[in-house]
Amino acid sequence: MKEDYLRIRMSKRRMDKLRLYSQMKDTTMTHVVENWIDSLKIPENGNSDAG
């Protein structure tokens, strides 16, 4: 699997929250973000009014 990189800016408060959450779950911040992305629901039928 080829890996890509994501670089984002966020407030120190959010960064600290992410860091604390990942420590509490005994996982990495990357894993927390990947799990969140995987949980996103994408409509299968492309339910959009733009077309």
N, C-alpha and C positions, 0 to 999 in steps of 0.2 A: 504494500500500500504506500503510495506516495503521500507524503505529508506536506501540508501548507501551513503558513503562519498567519496569525491574526494579531494585529497590534491595535489596541483601543486605548482611549483616554477615559478615565473615570475619576471621580472624586476620591480623596483619601478615605473618606468615610465608607464608600462602597468597597474600595479595595480592602480595607481592614475587615469589613463584614465578610467578604468572600474568603479572605485568608482565615478568619476565625471559623467560618462554616466548614471549610475544607479540613481544618485541624480537628474540629469536633467529629467529623465523619471519617477521619483518618484516611483521607484521600488527597489527591492533588487538586489545585485550582483548575488545571486543564480538564481533569476528569469531571469536575462539577459543571464546568461550562459545556463540555461535550454531552453530558447527560441532559442538561437543560435543552440544548439544541435538538437532541434526539427525541425529546418529549413534545416538540412543536408539532401541531396538527396541520397538515397541508391538505386542502380540499382536493380530492381525486378528480372531480369533474371540472375543475377550473371554474368554479362558480363565481364568475365576475360579470359585472354589468358594463364593462368597458368594450364589449364587442358587439 
